Each structure stands twice: as structure tokens, then as C-alpha cells.
């Protein structure tokens, strides 16, 4: 299965207005953020990424999609941040456990905080590596730059 991005949109950090990519808002004046759902070769689920980017730095938070709610239109669900047991699903990334977060800078330097994740078998290892590749490449797209070194 190839990686696919589903439902990318920009959200104004102040007023909550949304624009479909690639129509990045120019007139709002707020620092917009991009939220995208990424499906990897990791079974039926994937990751949700929240980005804030300018010309020199792309910041990201990644949330692991652990299920889906809804019948006609699937809504991603996540493990609740600070849950005492699982499953404890939530539909909002504001309440979700962060899988990893960090930033990539214009010069290729980056920092990632990923806590202590647990992967079961090679599919989850491969999904994690594919996610890291996506994060690096997508960061440069959002900064509208070419990396000094190709992936």
C-alpha cells in the first residue's frame, strides 16, 4: 500500500476558518496550521499530523489513529492523552496522546521528541520509518524549499 494523504486542510489558529490545500490563506494574518491524515502500510489506520510552518521552520505534532468512529464518514479516533487504561478513544487531537512532535529547519536540522513508543513487529517499525520520511519531505514542501540533501 502506498502512503496517501487524506483530507489536508489549513486552519486559522485564531478564528478556526479552514481552507483546502493548496489554497494557503494569505489574507487572514494569522499563522495558519495544516492538519492532514496519513495512511501508511500499517493496517487500517495511520497518523494525523498538525503542522505550523513558515519559510524557515516546520513544526509538527503527530497523533496515532487507533480506530474510527462513525458509519458513513469515518472519523479518526486516538488514544486519550493521560489515559489510565486503553481503549479510551477520543475524536479530537486536542485530547489525544501525542505520538511524536518536533520541527525541521530550512538547513535540514531537526529535533524530534517521541517519548517511549512500543512497536509490534516489522510492519509497525516500517510504518514508523515511513512516517519519519514523510515528515522530513513534507516539512520542505511546506517551507517551499528543496533540501540540501535528497532523501
PyMOL commands that place a pseudoatom at each C-alpha (Angstrom):
pseudoatom trace, name=CA, resn=UNK, resi=1, chain=A, elem=C, hetatm=0, pos=[0.000, 0.000, 0.000]
pseudoatom trace, name=CA, resn=UNK, resi=2, chain=A, elem=C, hetatm=0, pos=[1.314, 3.437, -0.872]
pseudoatom trace, name=CA, resn=UNK, resi=3, chain=A, elem=C, hetatm=0, pos=[1.251, 6.291, 1.597]
pseudoatom trace, name=CA, resn=UNK, resi=4, chain=A, elem=C, hetatm=0, pos=[-1.741, 8.527, 0.995]
pseudoatom trace, name=CA, resn=UNK, resi=5, chain=A, elem=C, hetatm=0, pos=[-2.723, 11.857, 2.438]
pseudoatom trace, name=CA, resn=UNK, resi=6, chain=A, elem=C, hetatm=0, pos=[-6.392, 12.251, 3.168]
pseudoatom trace, name=CA, resn=UNK, resi=7, chain=A, elem=C, hetatm=0, pos=[-8.270, 15.458, 3.903]
pseudoatom trace, name=CA, resn=UNK, resi=8, chain=A, elem=C, hetatm=0, pos=[-5.446, 18.020, 4.113]
pseudoatom trace, name=CA, resn=UNK, resi=9, chain=A, elem=C, hetatm=0, pos=[-6.688, 21.460, 5.095]
pseudoatom trace, name=CA, resn=UNK, resi=10, chain=A, elem=C, hetatm=0, pos=[-5.347, 24.678, 6.591]
pseudoatom trace, name=CA, resn=UNK, resi=11, chain=A, elem=C, hetatm=0, pos=[-6.881, 26.008, 9.779]
pseudoatom trace, name=CA, resn=UNK, resi=12, chain=A, elem=C, hetatm=0, pos=[-6.542, 29.566, 11.061]
pseudoatom trace, name=CA, resn=UNK, resi=13, chain=A, elem=C, hetatm=0, pos=[-5.090, 29.416, 14.571]
pseudoatom trace, name=CA, resn=UNK, resi=14, chain=A, elem=C, hetatm=0, pos=[-7.181, 32.394, 15.683]
pseudoatom trace, name=CA, resn=UNK, resi=15, chain=A, elem=C, hetatm=0, pos=[-10.585, 32.153, 14.039]
pseudoatom trace, name=CA, resn=UNK, resi=16, chain=A, elem=C, hetatm=0, pos=[-10.749, 28.459, 13.065]
pseudoatom trace, name=CA, resn=UNK, resi=17, chain=A, elem=C, hetatm=0, pos=[-11.533, 29.178, 9.393]
pseudoatom trace, name=CA, resn=UNK, resi=18, chain=A, elem=C, hetatm=0, pos=[-10.463, 26.333, 7.065]
pseudoatom trace, name=CA, resn=UNK, resi=19, chain=A, elem=C, hetatm=0, pos=[-9.054, 26.321, 3.539]
pseudoatom trace, name=CA, resn=UNK, resi=20, chain=A, elem=C, hetatm=0, pos=[-8.462, 23.290, 1.385]
pseudoatom trace, name=CA, resn=UNK, resi=21, chain=A, elem=C, hetatm=0, pos=[-4.848, 22.848, 0.360]
pseudoatom trace, name=CA, resn=UNK, resi=22, chain=A, elem=C, hetatm=0, pos=[-3.106, 24.191, -1.717]
pseudoatom trace, name=CA, resn=UNK, resi=23, chain=A, elem=C, hetatm=0, pos=[-5.115, 27.387, -1.194]
pseudoatom trace, name=CA, resn=UNK, resi=24, chain=A, elem=C, hetatm=0, pos=[-2.968, 28.588, 1.691]
pseudoatom trace, name=CA, resn=UNK, resi=25, chain=A, elem=C, hetatm=0, pos=[-4.586, 31.642, 3.288]
pseudoatom trace, name=CA, resn=UNK, resi=26, chain=A, elem=C, hetatm=0, pos=[-2.799, 34.913, 2.606]
pseudoatom trace, name=CA, resn=UNK, resi=27, chain=A, elem=C, hetatm=0, pos=[-5.351, 37.397, 3.904]
pseudoatom trace, name=CA, resn=UNK, resi=28, chain=A, elem=C, hetatm=0, pos=[-6.104, 36.136, 7.398]
pseudoatom trace, name=CA, resn=UNK, resi=29, chain=A, elem=C, hetatm=0, pos=[-2.917, 37.406, 9.036]
pseudoatom trace, name=CA, resn=UNK, resi=30, chain=A, elem=C, hetatm=0, pos=[-2.865, 34.506, 11.486]
pseudoatom trace, name=CA, resn=UNK, resi=31, chain=A, elem=C, hetatm=0, pos=[-0.262, 31.799, 11.497]
pseudoatom trace, name=CA, resn=UNK, resi=32, chain=A, elem=C, hetatm=0, pos=[-2.198, 29.007, 9.816]
pseudoatom trace, name=CA, resn=UNK, resi=33, chain=A, elem=C, hetatm=0, pos=[-1.755, 25.353, 10.597]
pseudoatom trace, name=CA, resn=UNK, resi=34, chain=A, elem=C, hetatm=0, pos=[-2.203, 22.325, 8.372]
pseudoatom trace, name=CA, resn=UNK, resi=35, chain=A, elem=C, hetatm=0, pos=[-3.911, 19.156, 9.580]
pseudoatom trace, name=CA, resn=UNK, resi=36, chain=A, elem=C, hetatm=0, pos=[-3.596, 16.039, 7.445]
pseudoatom trace, name=CA, resn=UNK, resi=37, chain=A, elem=C, hetatm=0, pos=[-4.463, 12.384, 7.879]
pseudoatom trace, name=CA, resn=UNK, resi=38, chain=A, elem=C, hetatm=0, pos=[-1.816, 9.983, 6.599]
pseudoatom trace, name=CA, resn=UNK, resi=39, chain=A, elem=C, hetatm=0, pos=[-2.469, 6.313, 5.961]
pseudoatom trace, name=CA, resn=UNK, resi=40, chain=A, elem=C, hetatm=0, pos=[0.571, 4.053, 5.884]
pseudoatom trace, name=CA, resn=UNK, resi=41, chain=A, elem=C, hetatm=0, pos=[1.088, 0.363, 5.340]
pseudoatom trace, name=CA, resn=UNK, resi=42, chain=A, elem=C, hetatm=0, pos=[0.140, -0.173, 8.988]
pseudoatom trace, name=CA, resn=UNK, resi=43, chain=A, elem=C, hetatm=0, pos=[-3.173, -1.936, 8.832]
pseudoatom trace, name=CA, resn=UNK, resi=44, chain=A, elem=C, hetatm=0, pos=[-6.376, 0.055, 8.556]
pseudoatom trace, name=CA, resn=UNK, resi=45, chain=A, elem=C, hetatm=0, pos=[-5.215, 3.158, 10.430]
pseudoatom trace, name=CA, resn=UNK, resi=46, chain=A, elem=C, hetatm=0, pos=[-2.436, 5.725, 10.230]
pseudoatom trace, name=CA, resn=UNK, resi=47, chain=A, elem=C, hetatm=0, pos=[-1.490, 9.105, 11.654]
pseudoatom trace, name=CA, resn=UNK, resi=48, chain=A, elem=C, hetatm=0, pos=[-2.845, 12.621, 11.900]
pseudoatom trace, name=CA, resn=UNK, resi=49, chain=A, elem=C, hetatm=0, pos=[-0.256, 15.382, 11.550]
pseudoatom trace, name=CA, resn=UNK, resi=50, chain=A, elem=C, hetatm=0, pos=[-0.662, 19.002, 12.634]
pseudoatom trace, name=CA, resn=UNK, resi=51, chain=A, elem=C, hetatm=0, pos=[1.803, 21.436, 11.051]
pseudoatom trace, name=CA, resn=UNK, resi=52, chain=A, elem=C, hetatm=0, pos=[2.775, 25.071, 11.583]
pseudoatom trace, name=CA, resn=UNK, resi=53, chain=A, elem=C, hetatm=0, pos=[5.274, 26.264, 9.002]
pseudoatom trace, name=CA, resn=UNK, resi=54, chain=A, elem=C, hetatm=0, pos=[6.943, 29.362, 7.647]
pseudoatom trace, name=CA, resn=UNK, resi=55, chain=A, elem=C, hetatm=0, pos=[9.832, 29.795, 5.189]
pseudoatom trace, name=CA, resn=UNK, resi=56, chain=A, elem=C, hetatm=0, pos=[12.481, 28.629, 7.681]
pseudoatom trace, name=CA, resn=UNK, resi=57, chain=A, elem=C, hetatm=0, pos=[10.908, 26.097, 10.049]
pseudoatom trace, name=CA, resn=UNK, resi=58, chain=A, elem=C, hetatm=0, pos=[8.155, 23.472, 10.040]
pseudoatom trace, name=CA, resn=UNK, resi=59, chain=A, elem=C, hetatm=0, pos=[6.800, 22.370, 13.433]
pseudoatom trace, name=CA, resn=UNK, resi=60, chain=A, elem=C, hetatm=0, pos=[4.728, 19.211, 13.725]
pseudoatom trace, name=CA, resn=UNK, resi=61, chain=A, elem=C, hetatm=0, pos=[2.724, 17.079, 16.110]
pseudoatom trace, name=CA, resn=UNK, resi=62, chain=A, elem=C, hetatm=0, pos=[1.789, 13.522, 15.158]
pseudoatom trace, name=CA, resn=UNK, resi=63, chain=A, elem=C, hetatm=0, pos=[-1.128, 11.569, 16.605]
pseudoatom trace, name=CA, resn=UNK, resi=64, chain=A, elem=C, hetatm=0, pos=[-1.563, 7.813, 16.014]
pseudoatom trace, name=CA, resn=UNK, resi=65, chain=A, elem=C, hetatm=0, pos=[-5.003, 6.933, 14.662]
pseudoatom trace, name=CA, resn=UNK, resi=66, chain=A, elem=C, hetatm=0, pos=[-6.101, 3.930, 16.709]
pseudoatom trace, name=CA, resn=UNK, resi=67, chain=A, elem=C, hetatm=0, pos=[-9.667, 3.495, 15.457]
pseudoatom trace, name=CA, resn=UNK, resi=68, chain=A, elem=C, hetatm=0, pos=[-12.573, 5.043, 13.626]
pseudoatom trace, name=CA, resn=UNK, resi=69, chain=A, elem=C, hetatm=0, pos=[-15.999, 6.252, 14.708]
pseudoatom trace, name=CA, resn=UNK, resi=70, chain=A, elem=C, hetatm=0, pos=[-18.977, 6.990, 12.522]
pseudoatom trace, name=CA, resn=UNK, resi=71, chain=A, elem=C, hetatm=0, pos=[-20.678, 4.890, 9.912]
pseudoatom trace, name=CA, resn=UNK, resi=72, chain=A, elem=C, hetatm=0, pos=[-20.942, 6.799, 6.615]
pseudoatom trace, name=CA, resn=UNK, resi=73, chain=A, elem=C, hetatm=0, pos=[-17.982, 9.145, 7.096]
pseudoatom trace, name=CA, resn=UNK, resi=74, chain=A, elem=C, hetatm=0, pos=[-15.225, 7.577, 9.192]
pseudoatom trace, name=CA, resn=UNK, resi=75, chain=A, elem=C, hetatm=0, pos=[-13.871, 9.857, 11.921]
pseudoatom trace, name=CA, resn=UNK, resi=76, chain=A, elem=C, hetatm=0, pos=[-10.380, 9.032, 13.203]
pseudoatom trace, name=CA, resn=UNK, resi=77, chain=A, elem=C, hetatm=0, pos=[-10.089, 8.222, 16.892]
pseudoatom trace, name=CA, resn=UNK, resi=78, chain=A, elem=C, hetatm=0, pos=[-6.999, 8.401, 19.082]
pseudoatom trace, name=CA, resn=UNK, resi=79, chain=A, elem=C, hetatm=0, pos=[-5.882, 7.209, 22.497]
pseudoatom trace, name=CA, resn=UNK, resi=80, chain=A, elem=C, hetatm=0, pos=[-6.733, 9.793, 25.149]
pseudoatom trace, name=CA, resn=UNK, resi=81, chain=A, elem=C, hetatm=0, pos=[-3.782, 11.796, 26.491]
pseudoatom trace, name=CA, resn=UNK, resi=82, chain=A, elem=C, hetatm=0, pos=[-3.025, 10.589, 30.021]
pseudoatom trace, name=CA, resn=UNK, resi=83, chain=A, elem=C, hetatm=0, pos=[-5.462, 7.654, 29.850]
pseudoatom trace, name=CA, resn=UNK, resi=84, chain=A, elem=C, hetatm=0, pos=[-5.205, 5.230, 32.754]
pseudoatom trace, name=CA, resn=UNK, resi=85, chain=A, elem=C, hetatm=0, pos=[-6.162, 2.291, 30.518]
pseudoatom trace, name=CA, resn=UNK, resi=86, chain=A, elem=C, hetatm=0, pos=[-6.905, 1.579, 26.871]
pseudoatom trace, name=CA, resn=UNK, resi=87, chain=A, elem=C, hetatm=0, pos=[-9.006, 1.674, 24.906]
pseudoatom trace, name=CA, resn=UNK, resi=88, chain=A, elem=C, hetatm=0, pos=[-10.093, 5.186, 25.884]
pseudoatom trace, name=CA, resn=UNK, resi=89, chain=A, elem=C, hetatm=0, pos=[-10.776, 6.725, 22.454]
pseudoatom trace, name=CA, resn=UNK, resi=90, chain=A, elem=C, hetatm=0, pos=[-11.226, 10.418, 21.696]
pseudoatom trace, name=CA, resn=UNK, resi=91, chain=A, elem=C, hetatm=0, pos=[-12.097, 12.087, 18.382]
pseudoatom trace, name=CA, resn=UNK, resi=92, chain=A, elem=C, hetatm=0, pos=[-10.229, 15.356, 18.988]
pseudoatom trace, name=CA, resn=UNK, resi=93, chain=A, elem=C, hetatm=0, pos=[-6.472, 15.737, 18.593]
pseudoatom trace, name=CA, resn=UNK, resi=94, chain=A, elem=C, hetatm=0, pos=[-6.686, 18.353, 21.351]
pseudoatom trace, name=CA, resn=UNK, resi=95, chain=A, elem=C, hetatm=0, pos=[-7.386, 15.466, 23.776]
pseudoatom trace, name=CA, resn=UNK, resi=96, chain=A, elem=C, hetatm=0, pos=[-5.208, 12.860, 22.043]
pseudoatom trace, name=CA, resn=UNK, resi=97, chain=A, elem=C, hetatm=0, pos=[-1.886, 11.356, 23.073]
pseudoatom trace, name=CA, resn=UNK, resi=98, chain=A, elem=C, hetatm=0, pos=[0.970, 12.807, 21.025]
pseudoatom trace, name=CA, resn=UNK, resi=99, chain=A, elem=C, hetatm=0, pos=[2.875, 10.076, 19.159]
pseudoatom trace, name=CA, resn=UNK, resi=100, chain=A, elem=C, hetatm=0, pos=[5.790, 12.372, 18.339]
pseudoatom trace, name=CA, resn=UNK, resi=101, chain=A, elem=C, hetatm=0, pos=[6.465, 16.095, 17.903]
pseudoatom trace, name=CA, resn=UNK, resi=102, chain=A, elem=C, hetatm=0, pos=[9.260, 18.344, 16.788]
pseudoatom trace, name=CA, resn=UNK, resi=103, chain=A, elem=C, hetatm=0, pos=[10.489, 20.553, 13.983]
pseudoatom trace, name=CA, resn=UNK, resi=104, chain=A, elem=C, hetatm=0, pos=[12.568, 20.559, 10.811]
pseudoatom trace, name=CA, resn=UNK, resi=105, chain=A, elem=C, hetatm=0, pos=[14.553, 23.663, 9.881]
pseudoatom trace, name=CA, resn=UNK, resi=106, chain=A, elem=C, hetatm=0, pos=[15.488, 25.053, 6.464]
pseudoatom trace, name=CA, resn=UNK, resi=107, chain=A, elem=C, hetatm=0, pos=[19.021, 23.626, 6.730]
pseudoatom trace, name=CA, resn=UNK, resi=108, chain=A, elem=C, hetatm=0, pos=[17.800, 20.062, 7.392]
pseudoatom trace, name=CA, resn=UNK, resi=109, chain=A, elem=C, hetatm=0, pos=[18.475, 20.135, 11.129]
pseudoatom trace, name=CA, resn=UNK, resi=110, chain=A, elem=C, hetatm=0, pos=[15.628, 18.729, 13.173]
pseudoatom trace, name=CA, resn=UNK, resi=111, chain=A, elem=C, hetatm=0, pos=[14.555, 17.767, 16.659]
pseudoatom trace, name=CA, resn=UNK, resi=112, chain=A, elem=C, hetatm=0, pos=[12.014, 15.085, 17.482]
pseudoatom trace, name=CA, resn=UNK, resi=113, chain=A, elem=C, hetatm=0, pos=[10.537, 14.123, 20.846]
pseudoatom trace, name=CA, resn=UNK, resi=114, chain=A, elem=C, hetatm=0, pos=[8.808, 10.758, 20.666]
pseudoatom trace, name=CA, resn=UNK, resi=115, chain=A, elem=C, hetatm=0, pos=[8.618, 9.581, 24.223]
pseudoatom trace, name=CA, resn=UNK, resi=116, chain=A, elem=C, hetatm=0, pos=[8.776, 5.815, 24.597]
pseudoatom trace, name=CA, resn=UNK, resi=117, chain=A, elem=C, hetatm=0, pos=[6.742, 4.199, 21.835]
pseudoatom trace, name=CA, resn=UNK, resi=118, chain=A, elem=C, hetatm=0, pos=[6.023, 0.487, 21.506]
pseudoatom trace, name=CA, resn=UNK, resi=119, chain=A, elem=C, hetatm=0, pos=[6.015, -1.232, 18.104]
pseudoatom trace, name=CA, resn=UNK, resi=120, chain=A, elem=C, hetatm=0, pos=[4.747, -4.751, 17.460]
pseudoatom trace, name=CA, resn=UNK, resi=121, chain=A, elem=C, hetatm=0, pos=[6.635, -6.405, 14.650]
pseudoatom trace, name=CA, resn=UNK, resi=122, chain=A, elem=C, hetatm=0, pos=[8.179, -5.237, 11.389]
pseudoatom trace, name=CA, resn=UNK, resi=123, chain=A, elem=C, hetatm=0, pos=[5.017, -3.616, 9.958]
pseudoatom trace, name=CA, resn=UNK, resi=124, chain=A, elem=C, hetatm=0, pos=[4.929, -1.062, 12.767]
pseudoatom trace, name=CA, resn=UNK, resi=125, chain=A, elem=C, hetatm=0, pos=[8.702, -0.469, 12.509]
pseudoatom trace, name=CA, resn=UNK, resi=126, chain=A, elem=C, hetatm=0, pos=[8.302, 0.133, 8.771]
pseudoatom trace, name=CA, resn=UNK, resi=127, chain=A, elem=C, hetatm=0, pos=[5.316, 2.421, 9.332]
pseudoatom trace, name=CA, resn=UNK, resi=128, chain=A, elem=C, hetatm=0, pos=[7.336, 4.469, 11.830]
pseudoatom trace, name=CA, resn=UNK, resi=129, chain=A, elem=C, hetatm=0, pos=[10.249, 4.807, 9.375]
pseudoatom trace, name=CA, resn=UNK, resi=130, chain=A, elem=C, hetatm=0, pos=[7.836, 5.757, 6.558]
pseudoatom trace, name=CA, resn=UNK, resi=131, chain=A, elem=C, hetatm=0, pos=[6.280, 8.366, 8.848]
pseudoatom trace, name=CA, resn=UNK, resi=132, chain=A, elem=C, hetatm=0, pos=[9.697, 9.905, 9.571]
pseudoatom trace, name=CA, resn=UNK, resi=133, chain=A, elem=C, hetatm=0, pos=[10.432, 10.044, 5.838]
pseudoatom trace, name=CA, resn=UNK, resi=134, chain=A, elem=C, hetatm=0, pos=[7.059, 11.704, 5.193]
pseudoatom trace, name=CA, resn=UNK, resi=135, chain=A, elem=C, hetatm=0, pos=[7.661, 14.265, 7.963]
pseudoatom trace, name=CA, resn=UNK, resi=136, chain=A, elem=C, hetatm=0, pos=[11.053, 15.251, 6.547]
pseudoatom trace, name=CA, resn=UNK, resi=137, chain=A, elem=C, hetatm=0, pos=[9.870, 15.543, 2.934]
pseudoatom trace, name=CA, resn=UNK, resi=138, chain=A, elem=C, hetatm=0, pos=[6.605, 17.287, 3.831]
pseudoatom trace, name=CA, resn=UNK, resi=139, chain=A, elem=C, hetatm=0, pos=[8.424, 19.826, 6.007]
pseudoatom trace, name=CA, resn=UNK, resi=140, chain=A, elem=C, hetatm=0, pos=[10.396, 21.024, 2.988]
pseudoatom trace, name=CA, resn=UNK, resi=141, chain=A, elem=C, hetatm=0, pos=[7.247, 21.189, 0.861]
pseudoatom trace, name=CA, resn=UNK, resi=142, chain=A, elem=C, hetatm=0, pos=[5.605, 23.389, 3.482]
pseudoatom trace, name=CA, resn=UNK, resi=143, chain=A, elem=C, hetatm=0, pos=[8.685, 25.613, 3.783]
pseudoatom trace, name=CA, resn=UNK, resi=144, chain=A, elem=C, hetatm=0, pos=[8.656, 25.783, -0.043]
pseudoatom trace, name=CA, resn=UNK, resi=145, chain=A, elem=C, hetatm=0, pos=[12.316, 24.757, -0.173]
pseudoatom trace, name=CA, resn=UNK, resi=146, chain=A, elem=C, hetatm=0, pos=[14.465, 21.988, -1.579]
pseudoatom trace, name=CA, resn=UNK, resi=147, chain=A, elem=C, hetatm=0, pos=[16.507, 20.053, 0.995]
pseudoatom trace, name=CA, resn=UNK, resi=148, chain=A, elem=C, hetatm=0, pos=[20.277, 20.322, 0.689]
pseudoatom trace, name=CA, resn=UNK, resi=149, chain=A, elem=C, hetatm=0, pos=[20.436, 16.503, 0.623]
pseudoatom trace, name=CA, resn=UNK, resi=150, chain=A, elem=C, hetatm=0, pos=[17.865, 14.329, -1.114]
pseudoatom trace, name=CA, resn=UNK, resi=151, chain=A, elem=C, hetatm=0, pos=[16.152, 11.552, 0.794]
for i in range(1, 151): cmd.bond("trace and resi %d" % i, "trace and resi %d" % (i + 1))
show_as sticks, trace
zoom trace
